[in-house]
Amino acid sequence: MIAVIADDFPGAAEIGGIAVRLGWKVVINTKVAPEPGTDVLIIATNTRSKKPEEARSIIRQTTSELVLLQPQLIYKKIDPVLRGNVGEELLEQIAISGKKRALLVPSNPSLKRIIQDGVYYFEGAPLHRSRFSTNSRGGVRSSNVVDLIGNGQSEDTDVISRGDSFTHKSLIIGNAVNEEDLEHWAGRLDDDTVLAGGSSFFHALLRY
């Protein structure tokens, strides 16, 4: 079984739809309550809008309960433009699951949302100068992915490209500009790494 922690219900539904189309049996819930024969168990935590302390507490409990089920992996579905408590939640999940790091790949090349050299591009423009920022409440102040994942996480974060080794940092963000990049990062799955990102990376992971 694959488990998914999604930071909101629309994200959980999006992930679930991908798995269903690939022929997997999916259960979406707001608490850890597995059903027999489930291929993908998705827990919608609604932590994106929570304060960091509350979000960490919810992720701590959810991860602890999922670990007891011994899934093949626990994927972390985050907001595709890195809103919410991304860094805080991932650090909590790493600690509870006993991993060394998280590999975060939020790119969605099919929608022209890519990360290149550590910069988030939205439809060809740096995120903070894009249509997304213009239409967002308060706008976006930076396109640097290290800045976007949350306050206080910059010292824990590195950005790497295909061919690079994992560094000693806890949060690793993968540059990804096309589907081949997503497939490459899916192939970096190992027992020491939490995989996290958007729906496109999850799709690549299921195919892998």
Backbone torsions as a table, in degrees:
resi	resn	phi	psi	omega
1	MET	NA	141.8	172.3
2	ILE	-104.2	132.7	176.0
3	ALA	-106.9	147.4	178.1
4	VAL	-131.7	132.5	170.2
5	ILE	-105.9	113.7	-179.0
6	ALA	-107.6	138.9	-174.7
7	ASP	-83.8	-1.7	169.6
8	ASP	-157.4	165.3	-174.9
9	PHE	-70.3	-41.1	176.4
10	PRO	-56.9	-38.6	177.3
11	GLY	-65.3	-37.9	176.9
12	ALA	-62.9	-43.1	179.8
13	ALA	-65.6	-38.2	178.8
14	GLU	-62.9	-46.9	178.0
15	ILE	-62.3	-42.9	-180.0
16	GLY	-61.2	-40.6	179.1
17	GLY	-62.1	-39.1	177.9
18	ILE	-61.9	-46.7	-177.9
19	ALA	-65.6	-39.9	179.7
20	VAL	-62.3	-42.7	-179.3
21	ARG	-64.4	-24.0	177.9
22	LEU	-91.0	2.9	175.0
23	GLY	92.6	13.9	-179.5
24	TRP	-90.6	147.1	173.3
25	LYS	-83.8	124.1	-171.1
26	VAL	-118.4	138.6	170.7
27	VAL	-124.6	128.5	175.9
28	ILE	-113.9	130.8	-178.5
29	ASN	-147.8	168.8	174.7
30	THR	-101.0	-0.8	176.3
31	LYS	-142.1	162.5	-178.4
32	VAL	-79.8	100.1	179.9
33	ALA	-143.4	80.5	-174.0
34	PRO	-66.1	151.6	174.6
35	GLU	-116.7	147.0	-178.7
36	PRO	-57.2	139.6	176.8
37	GLY	80.9	6.2	-179.1
38	THR	-70.8	131.2	174.7
39	ASP	-91.2	-41.5	-178.7
40	VAL	-130.5	115.4	177.6
41	LEU	-103.3	117.3	-175.4
42	ILE	-112.9	125.2	178.9
43	ILE	-109.4	116.9	177.5
44	ALA	-89.8	110.5	-173.0
45	THR	-93.1	-17.9	-177.4
46	ASN	56.0	36.2	-178.0
47	THR	-87.9	-11.2	-176.0
48	ARG	-59.0	-36.5	-176.9
49	SER	-94.4	1.9	-177.9
50	LYS	-83.9	161.5	170.7
51	LYS	-69.6	152.3	-174.9
52	PRO	-52.9	-41.4	-178.1
53	GLU	-63.9	-42.8	179.6
54	GLU	-69.0	-39.8	178.8
55	ALA	-61.3	-44.2	179.4
56	ARG	-61.9	-40.8	179.8
57	SER	-62.4	-42.9	179.7
58	ILE	-65.7	-43.3	179.4
59	ILE	-66.0	-37.1	178.2
60	ARG	-59.8	-48.0	-178.6
61	GLN	-68.4	-45.7	-177.9
62	THR	-62.2	-44.9	179.6
63	THR	-63.7	-42.5	179.9
64	SER	-59.3	-42.3	-179.5
65	GLU	-70.2	-36.6	179.2
66	LEU	-70.3	-38.1	179.9
67	VAL	-57.9	-36.6	-179.9
68	LEU	-63.9	-22.9	178.6
69	LEU	-81.8	-10.4	178.9
70	GLN	54.9	55.0	176.7
71	PRO	-70.7	162.6	177.3
72	GLN	-61.7	-39.0	173.8
73	LEU	-159.7	161.5	174.4
74	ILE	-118.9	108.2	-179.7
75	TYR	-88.0	142.5	177.3
76	LYS	-107.9	109.9	177.3
77	LYS	-86.7	122.3	-178.6
78	ILE	-119.1	170.9	176.5
79	ASP	-63.7	134.7	-174.7
80	PRO	-63.3	-21.0	176.3
81	VAL	-111.2	22.3	168.2
82	LEU	66.7	31.5	172.3
83	ARG	-80.6	157.5	177.3
84	GLY	98.9	-155.1	-174.6
85	ASN	-104.0	52.6	-170.5
86	VAL	-58.9	-54.4	-177.5
87	GLY	-63.6	-46.0	-178.5
88	GLU	-60.3	-44.7	-177.8
89	GLU	-67.3	-40.6	-180.0
90	LEU	-66.6	-40.7	178.2
91	LEU	-62.5	-37.4	177.6
92	GLU	-66.8	-42.9	-179.6
93	GLN	-65.2	-39.6	177.2
94	ILE	-58.9	-47.1	-176.2
95	ALA	-64.1	-45.0	-176.0
96	ILE	-71.3	-36.8	-177.1
97	SER	-85.0	-5.5	177.1
98	GLY	74.8	25.9	179.3
99	LYS	-90.3	171.0	178.7
100	LYS	-94.6	-27.8	-171.1
101	ARG	-158.8	170.8	168.0
102	ALA	-123.9	137.4	173.2
103	LEU	-104.1	115.5	-174.5
104	LEU	-108.6	121.0	-179.9
105	VAL	-131.8	88.9	-177.3
106	PRO	-88.2	-0.4	-175.8
107	SER	-62.7	148.7	171.8
108	ASN	-136.3	83.2	-174.3
109	PRO	-58.1	-32.2	-179.3
110	SER	-64.5	-23.9	177.1
111	LEU	-104.0	13.0	179.5
112	LYS	60.9	40.0	174.2
113	ARG	-117.8	104.3	-172.4
114	ILE	-131.6	162.5	173.3
115	ILE	-121.8	121.6	-179.2
116	GLN	-133.0	124.7	-178.8
117	ASP	53.3	37.6	176.5
118	GLY	78.5	7.3	-179.9
119	VAL	-111.3	133.0	179.1
120	TYR	-88.1	123.2	177.8
121	TYR	-111.4	131.6	-179.9
122	PHE	-117.7	109.8	-178.2
123	GLU	54.3	41.5	174.2
124	GLY	90.9	-11.5	-179.0
125	ALA	-111.9	147.3	172.3
126	PRO	-54.0	140.1	-170.5
127	LEU	-50.9	-43.8	-175.1
128	HIS	-72.0	-10.7	176.3
129	ARG	-111.5	9.5	-172.2
130	SER	-91.4	174.1	175.4
131	ARG	-60.7	-33.8	179.1
132	PHE	-60.8	-45.9	-179.1
133	SER	-65.2	-40.3	179.7
134	THR	-61.5	-36.7	-176.6
135	ASN	-90.3	-3.6	-177.2
136	SER	-92.2	144.7	175.4
137	ARG	-64.3	119.4	-179.4
138	GLY	84.7	-10.1	178.9
139	GLY	68.6	-174.5	177.9
140	VAL	-123.7	129.5	-173.0
141	ARG	-90.8	-15.3	-176.3
142	SER	-146.9	153.5	172.9
143	SER	-110.0	-0.2	178.0
144	ASN	-76.4	120.7	-173.7
145	VAL	-63.5	-28.9	177.4
146	VAL	-65.4	-36.5	177.0
147	ASP	-69.4	-29.9	-171.0
148	LEU	-80.2	-23.2	-171.0
149	ILE	-81.4	-3.3	174.0
150	GLY	133.9	153.5	-179.4
151	ASN	-67.2	137.0	173.2
152	GLY	86.6	1.6	-177.4
153	GLN	-102.8	-1.3	-174.1
154	SER	-61.2	-35.8	-179.2
155	GLU	-71.7	-18.7	-179.6
156	ASP	-95.5	2.0	-166.2
157	THR	-120.7	139.0	171.2
158	ASP	-131.9	155.4	174.0
159	VAL	-115.1	130.0	-179.3
160	ILE	-130.3	165.3	179.3
161	SER	-118.9	171.9	176.2
162	ARG	-54.4	135.3	-179.3
163	GLY	94.3	-18.4	178.4
164	ASP	-80.1	147.6	173.7
165	SER	-81.3	155.7	171.8
166	PHE	-62.9	140.2	176.0
167	THR	-91.9	-175.8	-178.7
168	HIS	-80.9	-3.9	-177.3
169	LYS	-71.4	155.7	-178.6
170	SER	-78.6	-32.8	-177.5
171	LEU	-113.7	115.4	-179.7
172	ILE	-114.4	123.9	177.6
173	ILE	-105.2	128.2	-178.8
174	GLY	-94.5	124.5	170.5
175	ASN	-61.2	138.5	179.6
176	ALA	-154.3	119.3	-178.4
177	VAL	-117.3	-7.1	-178.9
178	ASN	-154.3	176.0	-177.5
179	GLU	-65.2	-32.2	178.7
180	GLU	-62.5	-37.0	176.7
181	ASP	-64.2	-43.1	178.8
182	LEU	-60.6	-42.5	179.6
183	GLU	-64.0	-38.6	177.7
184	HIS	-60.5	-47.8	-177.9
185	TRP	-66.5	-35.0	176.1
186	ALA	-60.2	-35.5	179.4
187	GLY	-72.9	-7.0	178.0
188	ARG	-88.7	7.5	177.5
189	LEU	-57.5	130.0	173.9
190	ASP	-150.3	177.5	-174.7
191	ASP	-73.9	-10.0	-177.1
192	ASP	-101.5	0.2	-168.2
193	THR	-126.8	130.0	168.7
194	VAL	-83.7	129.4	175.8
195	LEU	-97.2	135.8	-174.8
196	ALA	-146.4	153.7	177.2
197	GLY	156.5	-152.6	-177.3
198	GLY	-96.6	-165.8	-176.4
199	SER	-71.1	-33.7	-178.8
200	SER	-66.3	-40.5	177.8
201	PHE	-67.0	-38.6	177.8
202	PHE	-63.1	-41.0	177.6
203	HIS	-60.4	-45.4	178.5
204	ALA	-62.8	-37.1	-179.3
205	LEU	-66.9	-44.0	178.2
206	LEU	-63.7	-38.9	177.3
207	ARG	-64.9	-39.7	179.4
208	TYR	-64.5	NA	NA
